[in-house]
Amino acid sequence: VRCQVRCQPLCHVFRQVLPVTVALCLAVGTFVAAPSVCVRAETPDSGSSANVTPSSDGAKTVLVDENGVFSGQIQEDVLNMTDNITLAHEQLKEHPNNAEAHFLYAVALSRSPYLEEAYNEMRQIRSLLKQSRDFGLMDRTIEQYEGLLKNHPNHDVAIYRLAFANYFKGYWIDKEPEDAKLFEHGPSSEYYAKAKTYMREVVSLKPDDVWARNYLGHIVLEHDKDVNSAIAIWQESLSVNDKQNPGALLMLARAYTMQGDIQKALIYGAKGLQQKQLMGLSVPK
């Protein structure tokens, strides 16, 4: 698209927004959660980890056996589970080739503005799973969090992860049909439906959890193909938090682009980029 001099500022914004929206469609919602290796220093009554900014809590539980392989067991205080980005990244650095470590980091990134980085993690996860052929990992993750919820039915962090585990299983069935023949499963729509149910449950328990709202909207858009309902979900997310919610803004930019409303797409995309910059966040190195 050629820009005349008078519209160069608008085109500059569009060039910034478009790559983000493209990354968003690939990144959002395509994560599977594994048992947390992070413990946060908060009151035991708090089951939520809806932090807007990453922080360092200075404590973690390592879930590896003597061979350096993740045990797949939750050995932390379940009431203090967290998706803290800094701690998840520390664990990833210790086990860079472990799919579960990448799951943890991807889920942590999913509750942040780091959409492009989350997509990079997804690519790594898919690569590692294809190498290991450990397709039972998804079922084990689902079973572990279902078991946890029997004793802690209102644990919003566990419910959030269970939603992503189901989403990822549906996603994997659709994207890797040959690999999907190697394990038992129902139709992908079954797992997407469960993911939506669990996300709605998180929103019911924690109305201020904008991340759950945002990814619920993503599933509605991508798999129900219901753009208007997705837009309504993201607008409601902004009504909960319009100051530190770049994810909702960028998702709205993509939705309006799909509808052909470029003006609204540019407005919401520019706001999303501005919020992300003003928050001054950086991914742990």
C-alpha positions as CSV (number, residue, x, y, z in Angstrom):
1,V,0.0,0.0,0.0
2,R,1.4,3.3,-1.0
3,C,1.0,6.2,1.4
4,Q,0.6,9.8,0.4
5,V,2.5,12.4,2.5
6,R,-0.7,13.4,4.4
7,C,-1.4,9.8,5.6
8,Q,2.2,8.7,6.4
9,P,1.6,8.9,10.3
10,L,-1.4,6.6,9.9
11,C,0.4,4.2,7.7
12,H,3.3,4.1,10.2
13,V,0.9,3.0,12.9
14,F,-0.6,0.4,10.6
15,R,2.9,-1.0,9.9
16,Q,3.4,-1.3,13.6
17,V,0.0,-2.8,14.4
18,L,-0.2,-5.4,11.5
19,P,2.8,-7.6,12.6
20,V,1.4,-7.7,16.1
21,T,-2.0,-8.7,15.0
22,V,-0.5,-11.4,12.8
23,A,1.5,-12.7,15.6
24,L,-1.5,-12.5,17.8
25,C,-3.6,-14.8,15.7
26,L,-0.8,-17.4,15.9
27,A,0.0,-16.9,19.5
28,V,-3.1,-16.3,21.5
29,G,-4.6,-19.2,23.2
30,T,-2.3,-21.9,21.8
31,F,-0.7,-22.9,25.1
32,V,-0.9,-25.9,27.3
33,A,-0.3,-25.6,31.0
34,A,1.8,-28.0,33.0
35,P,2.1,-28.3,36.8
36,S,3.6,-25.1,38.3
37,V,7.1,-25.0,39.6
38,C,6.7,-21.6,41.1
39,V,5.6,-20.5,44.6
40,R,4.7,-16.9,45.4
41,A,5.0,-15.2,48.8
42,E,1.3,-14.3,49.3
43,T,-1.3,-15.3,51.8
44,P,-2.4,-19.0,51.6
45,D,-5.9,-17.9,50.9
46,S,-5.0,-16.4,47.5
47,G,-5.4,-18.8,44.6
48,S,-5.1,-16.2,41.9
49,S,-2.1,-15.1,39.9
50,A,-3.7,-12.4,37.8
51,N,-0.7,-10.1,38.0
52,V,-0.3,-7.5,35.3
53,T,3.5,-7.2,35.7
54,P,6.1,-9.9,36.2
55,S,7.9,-10.0,39.5
56,S,10.5,-12.1,41.3
57,D,9.2,-13.9,44.4
58,G,12.5,-15.5,45.2
59,A,11.2,-19.0,45.8
60,K,10.4,-22.0,43.7
61,T,9.9,-25.8,43.8
62,V,11.9,-27.8,41.3
63,L,9.9,-30.7,39.9
64,V,12.7,-32.9,38.4
65,D,13.9,-36.3,39.2
66,E,17.5,-37.6,39.5
67,N,17.7,-37.7,35.7
68,G,16.7,-34.1,35.3
69,V,13.3,-35.0,33.9
70,F,10.2,-33.3,35.1
71,S,8.3,-35.6,37.5
72,G,4.8,-34.4,36.4
73,Q,3.7,-34.1,40.0
74,I,2.5,-31.1,41.8
75,Q,4.8,-30.8,44.9
76,E,4.1,-27.2,45.9
77,D,1.5,-25.6,48.1
78,V,-1.4,-25.7,45.6
79,L,-3.0,-22.6,47.2
80,N,0.1,-20.6,46.3
81,M,0.6,-21.7,42.7
82,T,1.6,-18.9,40.3
83,D,2.3,-18.2,36.7
84,N,5.1,-15.8,37.5
85,I,7.1,-15.0,34.4
86,T,10.5,-14.5,36.1
87,L,10.3,-17.8,38.0
88,A,9.0,-19.7,35.0
89,H,11.9,-18.3,33.0
90,E,14.5,-19.4,35.6
91,Q,13.2,-22.9,35.5
92,L,13.3,-22.8,31.7
93,K,16.9,-21.8,31.7
94,E,17.7,-24.8,33.9
95,H,15.8,-27.2,31.6
96,P,15.9,-25.6,28.1
97,N,15.0,-28.8,26.2
98,N,12.1,-29.8,28.5
99,A,8.6,-29.4,27.0
100,E,6.9,-28.9,30.4
101,A,9.3,-26.1,31.2
102,H,8.3,-24.4,28.0
103,F,4.6,-25.0,28.8
104,L,5.1,-23.2,32.1
105,Y,6.8,-20.3,30.5
106,A,4.2,-20.1,27.7
107,V,1.3,-20.0,30.1
108,A,3.1,-17.3,32.2
109,L,3.5,-15.3,29.0
110,S,-0.1,-15.8,28.1
111,R,-1.0,-13.7,31.2
112,S,1.1,-10.8,30.0
113,P,1.4,-8.4,27.0
114,Y,4.2,-10.6,25.6
115,L,2.2,-12.0,22.6
116,E,5.1,-12.4,20.2
117,E,7.3,-14.1,22.8
118,A,4.4,-16.5,23.7
119,Y,4.2,-17.5,20.0
120,N,7.9,-18.2,20.0
121,E,7.4,-20.5,22.9
122,M,4.6,-22.3,21.1
123,R,6.9,-23.1,18.2
124,Q,9.5,-24.5,20.6
125,I,6.8,-26.6,22.4
126,R,5.6,-28.1,19.1
127,S,9.1,-29.0,18.1
128,L,9.9,-30.7,21.4
129,L,6.7,-32.7,21.4
130,K,7.3,-33.9,17.9
131,Q,10.8,-35.0,18.9
132,S,9.8,-36.7,22.1
133,R,6.5,-38.2,20.8
134,D,5.2,-37.8,24.3
135,F,1.6,-37.1,23.3
136,G,0.4,-38.4,26.6
137,L,1.7,-35.2,28.2
138,M,-1.6,-33.4,27.4
139,D,-3.8,-36.1,29.0
140,R,-1.6,-36.2,32.1
141,T,-1.8,-32.5,32.4
142,I,-5.5,-32.5,32.2
143,E,-5.8,-35.4,34.6
144,Q,-3.5,-33.7,37.2
145,Y,-5.5,-30.5,37.2
146,E,-8.8,-32.3,37.3
147,G,-7.6,-34.2,40.3
148,L,-6.4,-31.0,42.0
149,L,-9.8,-29.4,41.5
150,K,-11.6,-32.2,43.3
151,N,-10.0,-30.9,46.5
152,H,-9.8,-27.2,45.5
153,P,-12.8,-26.7,43.2
154,N,-12.5,-22.9,43.2
155,H,-8.8,-22.7,42.4
156,D,-8.8,-20.2,39.6
157,V,-5.1,-20.7,38.6
158,A,-5.7,-24.5,38.2
159,I,-8.9,-23.9,36.3
160,Y,-7.1,-21.5,34.0
161,R,-4.4,-24.0,33.2
162,L,-6.9,-26.8,32.7
163,A,-8.6,-24.5,30.1
164,F,-5.3,-24.2,28.2
165,A,-4.6,-27.9,28.5
166,N,-7.9,-28.7,26.8
167,Y,-7.4,-25.9,24.3
168,F,-4.0,-27.3,23.3
169,K,-5.3,-30.8,22.9
170,G,-7.9,-29.6,20.5
171,Y,-5.3,-27.4,18.7
172,W,-2.9,-30.3,18.4
173,I,-5.6,-32.6,16.9
174,D,-6.4,-30.0,14.3
175,K,-2.8,-29.0,13.5
176,E,-1.1,-32.5,13.7
177,P,-3.6,-34.9,12.3
178,E,-1.0,-37.7,11.7
179,D,0.3,-37.4,15.2
180,A,-3.3,-37.3,16.5
181,K,-3.8,-40.9,15.2
182,L,-1.3,-42.1,17.8
183,F,-3.4,-41.3,20.9
184,E,-7.0,-41.6,21.9
185,H,-9.2,-38.5,21.7
186,G,-12.6,-37.2,20.8
187,P,-13.3,-34.5,18.2
188,S,-11.3,-31.3,18.7
189,S,-14.5,-29.4,19.2
190,E,-15.0,-31.3,22.5
191,Y,-11.8,-29.9,23.9
192,Y,-12.4,-26.3,22.7
193,A,-15.9,-26.5,24.4
194,K,-14.2,-27.5,27.6
195,A,-11.7,-24.8,27.3
196,K,-14.4,-22.2,27.0
197,T,-16.3,-23.6,29.9
198,Y,-13.2,-23.4,32.1
199,M,-12.4,-19.9,31.0
200,R,-15.9,-18.8,31.9
201,E,-15.5,-20.4,35.2
202,V,-12.3,-18.4,35.9
203,V,-14.1,-15.2,34.9
204,S,-17.0,-16.1,37.3
205,L,-14.6,-16.7,40.1
206,K,-12.3,-13.7,39.3
207,P,-14.2,-11.0,37.4
208,D,-11.1,-8.9,37.2
209,D,-9.1,-11.6,35.4
210,V,-8.7,-9.9,32.0
211,W,-6.4,-12.6,30.7
212,A,-9.1,-15.3,31.0
213,R,-11.6,-12.9,29.4
214,N,-9.2,-12.2,26.5
215,Y,-8.4,-15.8,25.7
216,L,-12.1,-16.7,26.0
217,G,-12.7,-14.2,23.3
218,H,-9.9,-15.7,21.2
219,I,-11.5,-19.2,21.3
220,V,-14.8,-17.7,20.4
221,L,-13.3,-15.9,17.4
222,E,-11.0,-18.7,16.2
223,H,-13.2,-21.7,16.7
224,D,-16.8,-20.4,16.8
225,K,-16.0,-17.9,14.1
226,D,-18.2,-15.4,16.0
227,V,-16.4,-12.1,15.5
228,N,-19.2,-10.0,17.1
229,S,-19.3,-12.1,20.3
230,A,-15.5,-12.0,20.6
231,I,-15.6,-8.2,20.2
232,A,-18.2,-8.0,23.0
233,I,-16.0,-10.1,25.3
234,W,-12.9,-7.9,24.7
235,Q,-14.9,-4.7,25.1
236,E,-16.1,-6.1,28.5
237,S,-12.5,-6.9,29.3
238,L,-11.6,-3.3,28.7
239,S,-14.5,-2.2,30.9
240,V,-12.8,-4.1,33.7
241,N,-9.3,-2.7,33.0
242,D,-8.7,-0.2,30.3
243,K,-5.3,1.1,31.6
244,Q,-3.2,-2.1,31.6
245,N,-4.9,-4.3,29.1
246,P,-3.0,-4.2,25.8
247,G,-4.0,-7.7,24.9
248,A,-7.7,-6.8,24.6
249,L,-6.8,-3.8,22.6
250,L,-4.6,-5.7,20.1
251,M,-7.2,-8.5,19.8
252,L,-9.9,-5.9,19.0
253,A,-7.5,-4.5,16.4
254,R,-7.3,-7.9,14.7
255,A,-11.1,-8.5,15.0
256,Y,-11.9,-5.1,13.4
257,T,-9.3,-5.9,10.7
258,M,-11.2,-9.1,9.9
259,Q,-14.4,-7.1,9.6
260,G,-12.8,-4.7,7.3
261,D,-13.0,-1.7,9.7
262,I,-9.5,-0.5,9.3
263,Q,-10.1,2.8,11.1
264,K,-11.1,1.0,14.3
265,A,-8.4,-1.5,13.9
266,L,-5.8,1.2,13.7
267,I,-7.2,3.1,16.7
268,Y,-7.3,0.0,18.9
269,G,-3.9,-1.2,17.7
270,A,-2.2,2.1,18.3
271,K,-3.7,2.2,21.9
272,G,-2.5,-1.4,22.5
273,L,1.0,-0.6,21.4
274,Q,1.0,2.6,23.5
275,Q,-0.1,0.8,26.6
276,K,2.5,-1.9,26.1
277,Q,5.2,0.7,25.8
278,L,3.9,2.7,28.8
279,M,4.0,-0.4,31.0
280,G,7.7,-0.5,30.3
281,L,7.9,-4.3,30.6
282,S,10.7,-6.5,29.3
283,V,11.0,-10.3,29.0
284,P,13.4,-11.9,31.4
285,K,16.8,-12.7,29.8
